[in-house]
Amino acid sequence: QRACKLINTRSNMKLSSALATLIAFQRHGHSIWASAEDHAQRKLLLNQADAAKRVDDVVNIAMASVDAGDSHGVALPLNYVVLSGNEGNEQQLTVALRLPGVERVQHVMIDTGSSSLAFCDKSLIDEVVNTTKTDYAQCKKYDGALSCQDDPSAGDSFFVGQVFKGNITAYNSETGKDIASMDEVYFGILSNVQNYMCLGPLNGIIGVAYSALNSGHKLPYPDYNILSLWNESCQVDNKSVGSCTGNNMTKVPLPAPLEQILKEDDESGYISAEAFGLYCDYAATIGSKLDTIVPSLGIFFGGDMAFNNTFYNGGTPQVAAVGKCGEYRWYTLKLTSIRVPALNMTQSGFGQCDKCSNAYCFTDSGYSSMHLPLPASRCNDLVNTHVDILKNMGSLLLDIVGKHGNTITLSLPLLWLKEQYVAGSLVCSGTSGEFILGFPIFQYYYLAYDMKSNTVTFIDLPLSNETEAFINGPELGGTTESPSSGNFVNLPPSNETEALVNGSKTKESPSSGNHVHSTIGFLAVGSLLLAFQYIL
């Protein structure tokens, strides 16, 4: 039987060699996560030991099916971390990796918005064994908060690193056992870095986006000083601000690690789906201790298991098309409209989702927040709207282009969006701003990414009774209710709203078109607009 590239140490099923390399985050800037004080005040929703046991049970069941030959692929438990304010205010899923010859674990974030495998500790260069130092290096500058007065294009988020090749092992810190391995992959060891991927307990990144985001510079001679690839223009707040050099060097495209793994296993016939899935028990992350790795709050499903697991089989799949601009890079989405059914309201015209110069509309687990292309004032209006009104209004719906040109619809309760905004996990980016389904999307959906069919599948997750009570109850998801600053009109809910409130979460609702529904013109305009002021 052909073995997976990722080795299941119980069944010794090994995935064939992969290629991976060091590349920067492409779209990650500074976080807007709530302050450490705000986060510390949030109540821990669920017993995390119980949540971890549920995750481990799902992983064990999945791998038992692999051992029995009933399924092909791998299931890995993922850990969770939220950083303090001093460490970047980020929340991420992480996987524990080990390098050859190095006993200590490297906790690296798993990120759907980049394609690199990189480690932060430069002392690893002298510790690793059975690895090859390549003649590639990389410098990457990405979104940051600072710039130089004389050089507006300069930034403060970057890394510089040497690329190596060797075997990397996934490790379960709780059981003390190796779970899986990636053999003969390219990985970076960084010599200079300013980014949250190396803050707090985080030791690096493994990116799982497309190979087009991966490239390196071929070094002109063996002893080339790779630190010279970073050109500092100024210093701000003791941080280096500048840009990458190396434009005169040969740029080499390098395959992304996961895409290479999946492609080779598909071509070998071991798997039929070049896909992976991500699950996170988002409710169990609320109230987590800062700067602490919390074990087993998420799961990575690789290969056929992305479409054959408890979460996929228990929900209704909605398949979105991934946009292509010459080549596939990020998991880009085409947003067509945002709707609030209770108001018979539709907003559309998101031309930024058609841009190819950069990613504007996409799903990215590396973002700690969600960005909706709405005026910034609308997020403030959510905070100032009474809880009972938000409950009656039901959900905000996102219409996205599906695999076959159809429309799929994601549903996010307005009350929950308010809670996310108060927690710092929701941004209204402006009508021409970014549309990013970041980390909080895991509250309501399991996501499966198919790198061969170029789709992202959203599967609705049923909420536990404890989670429902927590979100809808007086504690409002662990956040503090903000006092109302205005008058509220308690409008009776529409039939669609009644269905949203009293039934299960809406999976799909037909779009009403690229306009505000004409019904609005026949309603009591004053009352509706007053309610609308506080909703959208």
C-alpha positions in Angstrom: 0.0 0.0 0.0 1.3 3.4 -1.0 2.2 5.4 2.2 1.2 9.0 3.0 3.8 11.7 3.1 2.7 12.5 6.6 3.7 9.4 8.7 1.0 8.0 11.1 3.4 6.6 13.6 0.9 3.9 14.6 0.3 2.6 11.1 3.6 3.7 9.6 1.8 5.2 6.7 4.2 7.7 5.2 3.6 10.5 2.8 6.3 10.8 0.1 8.7 13.7 0.1 7.4 17.3 -0.1 9.0 20.6 -1.1 8.4 23.6 1.1 10.2 26.9 1.6 10.3 30.0 3.6 8.0 32.8 2.6 6.4 35.8 4.4 2.9 36.4 5.4 1.5 38.2 2.4 -1.4 40.0 4.1 -0.9 40.1 7.8 -0.7 43.5 9.6 -1.0 44.6 13.1 -3.8 43.1 15.2 -6.9 44.8 16.4 -7.7 42.1 19.0 -9.0 43.4 22.3 -6.5 44.5 25.0 -5.0 41.9 27.3 -7.1 43.4 30.1 -10.3 43.0 28.1 -9.4 39.5 27.2 -8.5 38.5 30.8 -12.0 39.7 31.9 -13.8 37.4 29.5 -15.2 34.3 31.1 -13.9 30.9 30.1 -16.9 29.4 28.3 -16.1 25.7 28.3 -13.9 23.4 30.3 -10.8 23.3 28.0 -9.8 19.8 29.2 -13.2 18.5 28.2 -13.0 20.3 24.8 -9.5 18.8 24.2 -10.8 15.4 25.0 -13.6 15.8 22.4 -11.0 16.9 19.8 -8.7 14.0 20.7 -11.6 11.5 20.4 -12.4 12.8 16.9 -8.8 12.5 15.9 -8.5 9.0 17.3 -11.7 7.9 15.5 -10.5 9.4 12.2 -7.1 7.7 12.4 -8.7 4.4 13.4 -10.5 4.6 10.0 -7.2 5.2 8.3 -5.6 2.2 10.1 -8.5 0.1 9.0 -8.1 1.2 5.4 -11.5 2.8 5.3 -10.1 6.3 4.7 -6.9 7.9 3.4 -5.1 10.9 4.8 -4.3 12.2 8.3 -5.9 13.9 11.2 -3.7 16.1 13.5 -4.7 17.8 16.7 -4.0 21.5 16.7 -3.3 23.8 19.7 -4.5 27.3 20.3 -2.8 30.5 21.6 -3.9 34.1 22.2 -1.1 36.6 22.6 -1.0 39.4 25.2 -1.1 43.1 24.1 2.7 43.3 24.4 3.0 40.3 22.1 0.8 41.3 19.2 -2.7 40.6 20.4 -3.2 37.7 18.0 -5.0 34.4 18.3 -3.9 31.4 16.2 -4.1 27.6 15.8 -0.7 26.0 16.2 0.9 22.7 15.5 3.9 21.4 17.4 6.9 20.5 15.1 10.3 19.2 15.8 13.4 19.5 13.6 15.9 16.6 13.2 18.3 16.5 16.2 16.4 19.1 18.2 14.4 17.8 21.1 12.5 20.9 22.0 9.2 21.5 20.3 8.6 24.4 17.9 5.0 25.8 18.2 4.2 27.2 14.8 1.0 28.8 13.6 -0.9 27.2 10.8 -1.9 29.8 8.3 -4.1 29.7 5.2 -2.8 33.1 4.0 0.8 32.1 3.3 2.8 29.2 2.0 6.0 29.0 4.1 7.6 26.8 6.6 9.8 28.9 8.8 11.3 28.8 12.3 12.2 31.8 14.4 15.1 30.6 16.6 18.3 31.2 14.7 20.3 29.0 17.1 18.6 26.1 15.3 21.1 26.5 12.5 23.8 25.0 14.8 21.5 22.3 16.3 19.8 20.6 13.4 21.3 17.4 12.0 20.9 15.6 8.7 19.8 18.7 6.9 21.1 20.4 3.8 21.8 24.1 3.7 20.6 25.3 0.3 21.8 28.3 -1.7 18.4 30.0 -1.3 17.4 32.7 1.2 14.4 35.0 1.5 13.6 38.4 2.6 9.9 39.4 2.8 8.3 42.6 3.9 4.6 42.6 4.6 1.9 44.8 6.2 3.0 46.7 9.2 2.0 49.7 11.3 5.1 51.9 10.9 6.8 53.7 8.0 9.6 56.2 7.5 9.1 59.9 6.8 11.5 59.9 3.9 10.5 56.4 2.7 6.7 55.9 2.8 7.0 52.4 1.3 9.1 51.2 4.1 7.6 48.8 6.7 8.4 47.3 10.1 7.1 43.7 9.6 9.6 41.5 7.8 11.9 38.5 8.0 15.2 37.4 6.6 16.2 33.7 6.6 18.3 30.9 5.2 16.5 28.0 3.5 17.4 24.4 4.6 16.1 21.0 3.6 15.3 18.1 5.9 12.7 16.1 7.8 10.1 17.8 10.0 8.0 15.9 12.6 4.6 16.8 14.0 4.5 16.1 17.8 1.8 15.7 20.4 3.0 17.5 23.5 0.4 15.9 25.7 1.1 12.3 24.8 4.8 12.8 24.1 4.6 11.0 20.8 5.4 11.9 17.2 2.2 12.0 15.1 3.3 12.6 11.5 6.3 13.7 9.5 7.1 15.6 6.4 10.3 14.2 4.8 12.8 16.2 2.8 11.0 19.5 2.9 12.4 23.0 2.5 12.2 25.2 5.6 13.6 28.5 6.7 15.6 29.4 9.9 15.3 33.1 10.4 18.2 35.4 11.2 16.2 38.6 11.5 12.5 38.9 12.1 9.8 41.4 13.3 6.4 39.7 13.3 4.0 38.2 15.7 4.7 34.7 14.4 7.8 34.8 16.6 6.3 36.4 19.7 5.3 34.9 23.0 5.2 31.0 22.7 5.1 31.1 18.9 8.2 29.8 17.2 7.3 30.1 13.5 4.7 29.4 10.8 3.6 26.7 8.4 1.6 28.3 5.5 -0.9 26.2 3.6 -1.9 28.4 0.7 -0.8 28.0 -3.0 2.7 27.7 -4.3 2.5 31.0 -6.2 3.1 32.8 -2.9 6.4 31.0 -2.5 9.7 32.2 -3.9 13.3 32.7 -2.8 16.5 34.5 -3.8 19.4 32.4 -5.2 22.5 33.5 -3.3 25.4 34.6 -5.5 28.0 32.8 -3.4 28.1 30.5 -0.4 29.2 33.0 2.2 26.8 35.7 1.1 25.5 37.8 4.1 21.8 37.2 4.0 21.2 40.0 6.6 22.1 42.5 3.8 18.8 41.5 2.1 17.1 43.9 4.6 17.7 47.6 4.0 16.8 49.6 7.0 15.6 53.1 6.2 14.9 54.3 9.8 14.1 53.2 13.3 10.8 53.9 15.0 10.1 52.9 18.6 13.3 50.8 18.5 12.0 48.9 15.5 13.7 48.5 12.2 11.7 50.0 9.4 12.8 49.5 5.8 12.4 47.2 2.7 13.9 44.1 1.2 16.7 44.3 -1.4 17.7 41.6 -3.8 16.0 42.8 -6.9 19.2 42.1 -8.9 19.3 38.5 -7.6 17.7 35.5 -9.3 14.2 34.9 -8.0 13.4 31.2 -7.7 9.8 29.9 -7.5 9.4 27.2 -4.8 6.5 24.8 -4.2 4.4 25.3 -1.1 4.8 22.4 1.3 1.2 21.2 1.7 0.3 21.7 -2.0 3.3 19.6 -3.0 2.4 16.9 -0.5 -1.2 16.6 -1.6 -0.3 16.7 -5.3 2.2 13.9 -5.0 -0.1 11.7 -2.9 -2.9 12.3 -5.4 -0.7 11.4 -8.4 0.4 8.2 -6.6 -3.2 7.2 -6.1 -3.1 7.1 -2.3 -5.6 10.0 -2.0 -8.2 11.3 -4.4 -8.6 14.8 -2.9 -5.8 17.4 -2.8 -7.6 18.9 0.2 -7.3 19.8 3.8 -9.8 20.9 6.5 -9.6 23.1 9.6 -11.7 22.9 12.7 -11.5 24.9 15.9 -13.7 24.8 19.0 -13.9 28.5 18.9 -16.2 28.8 22.0 -13.6 26.9 24.0 -10.9 29.5 23.2 -12.9 32.3 24.8 -11.2 33.3 28.1 -8.0 31.4 27.4 -4.9 32.2 29.4 -2.7 34.7 27.5 0.6 33.7 26.0 -0.1 30.0 26.7 -0.3 27.1 24.3 -3.7 25.4 25.0 -3.6 21.8 23.6 -6.1 20.2 21.3 -8.7 22.8 20.5 -8.5 22.3 16.8 -8.0 19.7 14.1 -6.2 19.5 10.7 -7.7 17.0 8.3 -5.5 16.1 5.3 -6.3 14.3 2.1 -9.6 12.5 1.7 -10.3 13.0 5.4 -11.0 16.7 4.7 -14.3 15.5 3.2 -14.9 12.5 5.4 -15.1 13.4 9.1 -17.5 14.2 11.9 -17.9 17.8 11.0 -18.2 17.5 7.2 -20.6 14.6 7.5 -22.7 16.4 10.1 -23.5 19.6 8.2 -24.6 21.0 4.9 -21.6 21.7 2.6 -21.6 25.0 0.6 -18.9 25.2 -2.0 -17.3 28.5 -2.9 -15.1 29.1 -5.9 -11.5 30.3 -5.3 -10.7 33.3 -7.5 -7.8 33.2 -10.0 -5.7 36.1 -11.2 -3.4 34.4 -13.6 -2.6 31.8 -11.0 -4.0 30.7 -7.7 -2.4 32.4 -4.6 -4.7 33.0 -1.7 -8.1 31.4 -1.0 -9.9 34.4 -2.6 -13.7 34.7 -2.6 -16.1 36.8 -4.6 -18.5 38.6 -2.3 -21.6 39.7 -4.2 -23.8 41.1 -1.4 -24.4 41.6 2.3 -28.0 41.3 3.5 -30.1 41.7 6.6 -33.3 39.8 5.8 -35.2 41.4 8.7 -34.8 44.7 6.9 -35.3 43.3 3.4 -31.9 45.1 2.8 -29.1 44.3 0.4 -25.8 46.0 -0.1 -23.6 45.1 -3.1 -21.0 46.4 -5.5 -17.9 45.0 -4.0 -15.5 45.7 -6.9 -12.5 45.2 -4.7 -13.1 41.4 -4.9 -12.2 41.6 -8.6 -8.8 43.1 -8.1 -5.7 41.0 -8.9 -3.0 43.3 -7.6 -3.4 41.9 -4.1 -5.8 39.9 -1.9 -8.8 41.9 -0.9 -11.5 39.3 -0.4 -10.4 35.9 1.1 -10.5 33.5 4.0 -7.4 33.5 6.1 -7.0 31.7 9.4 -3.9 33.9 10.1 -6.2 36.9 10.7 -7.4 37.1 14.3 -10.4 39.2 13.2 -13.0 39.3 10.5 -13.2 42.2 8.1 -16.6 43.2 6.6 -16.7 45.8 3.8 -19.1 48.1 5.7 -18.8 51.7 6.9 -16.8 51.9 10.1 -19.8 53.5 11.8 -21.9 50.4 11.3 -19.7 48.4 13.8 -20.3 51.2 16.3 -24.0 51.1 15.6 -24.0 47.3 16.4 -22.5 48.1 19.8 -25.2 50.7 20.5 -28.1 48.5 19.5 -30.1 46.8 22.3 -29.5 43.1 22.6 -33.2 42.3 22.2 -33.4 44.1 18.9 -30.4 42.3 17.6 -31.9 39.0 18.6 -35.1 39.8 16.8 -33.2 40.9 13.7 -31.6 37.5 13.4 -28.6 37.2 11.1 -26.4 39.1 8.6 -26.0 37.0 5.4 -23.0 37.0 3.1 -23.6 36.0 -0.5 -20.5 34.5 -2.2 -20.0 33.1 -5.7 -20.2 29.3 -5.6 -18.2 26.7 -7.5 -20.7 26.5 -10.4 -21.5 30.2 -10.6 -24.3 29.8 -8.1 -24.7 31.8 -4.9 -23.8 30.3 -1.5 -24.9 32.1 1.7 -23.1 32.3 5.0 -25.1 33.3 8.1 -23.7 35.2 11.1 -26.0 36.3 13.9 -26.0 40.0 14.5 -25.8 39.6 18.3 -22.7 37.4 17.8 -21.2 40.0 15.5 -21.7 42.6 18.2 -19.9 40.4 20.7 -17.0 39.9 18.2 -16.7 43.7 17.7 -16.7 44.3 21.5 -14.0 41.6 21.8 -11.9 43.3 19.0 -12.5 40.5 16.5 -14.6 42.3 14.0 -13.6 45.3 11.7 -15.9 47.3 9.5 -13.3 48.0 6.7 -15.4 50.5 4.6 -17.4 49.7 1.5 -14.3 49.4 -0.6 -12.2 47.8 2.1 -11.1 44.2 2.7 -13.4 41.3 3.1 -11.6 38.8 5.3 -13.1 35.7 6.9 -10.6 35.4 9.6 -10.2 33.2 12.7 -13.7 33.9 14.2 -15.4 32.1 11.3 -14.6 28.9 13.0 -17.4 29.6 15.5 -20.0 28.6 12.9 -18.2 26.8 10.1 -15.7 24.0 9.4 -13.7 24.9 6.4 -12.4 22.4 3.7 -9.9 23.7 1.2 -9.5 21.8 -2.1 -6.3 22.8 -3.9 -7.1 20.7 -7.0 -10.7 21.8 -7.5 -9.8 25.3 -6.2 -12.7 25.6 -3.8 -13.4 26.4 -0.2 -16.3 24.5 1.3 -18.1 25.9 4.3 -19.9 23.4 6.6 -22.2 24.7 9.3 -21.4 23.6 12.8 -24.1 22.8 15.3 -23.6 24.8 18.5 -23.8 23.1 21.9 -26.4 24.1 24.4 -23.7 25.7 26.5 -22.4 27.8 23.6 -25.9 28.9 22.5 -26.6 30.0 26.1 -23.4 31.8 26.4 -23.7 33.7 23.1 -27.4 34.7 23.7 -27.4 35.0 27.4 -26.9 38.0 29.7 -23.1 37.6 29.6 -23.0 38.2 25.8 -20.3 35.8 24.9 -18.0 36.9 27.8 -18.0 40.6 26.7 -19.4 43.6 28.5 -22.7 45.0 27.3 -22.3 48.6 26.2 -25.1 51.0 27.4 -27.3 52.3 24.7 -26.8 55.8 23.5 -30.0 56.2 21.7 -33.7 55.2 21.4 -34.6 51.8 19.9 -37.6 50.8 17.9 -38.5 47.2 18.7 -39.8 46.2 15.2 -41.7 42.9 14.9 -39.6 40.4 13.1 -40.4 39.4 9.6 -41.2 35.8 8.6 -37.6 35.3 7.5 -36.3 36.7 10.8 -38.7 34.4 12.7 -37.1 31.5 10.9 -33.7 32.7 11.7 -34.4 33.2 15.4 -36.6 30.2 16.0 -35.1 27.7 13.6 -31.7 26.4 13.0 -29.1 28.8 11.5 -30.0 29.7 8.0 -27.7 27.8 5.5 -28.8 29.6 2.4 -31.2 32.2 1.4 -31.8 33.5 -2.1 -30.3 36.9 -2.8 -32.8 39.7 -3.4 -30.6 41.4 -6.0 -28.2 44.3 -6.2 -30.4 46.9 -4.7 -32.3 47.8 -1.6 -35.6 45.8 -1.7 -38.5 47.9 -2.8 -40.5 46.8 0.2 -38.5 49.4 2.2 -40.3 52.2 0.4 -43.7 51.0 1.7 -42.7 50.5 5.3 -42.8 53.1 8.1 -39.7 54.8 6.9 -38.9 56.7 10.0 -39.1 53.7 12.3 -37.2 51.5 9.8 -34.4 53.9 9.3 -34.0 54.4 13.0 -33.5 50.7 13.4 -31.4 50.5 10.3 -29.1 53.2 11.8 -28.1 50.8 14.5 -27.9 47.7 12.3 -26.2 48.2 9.0 
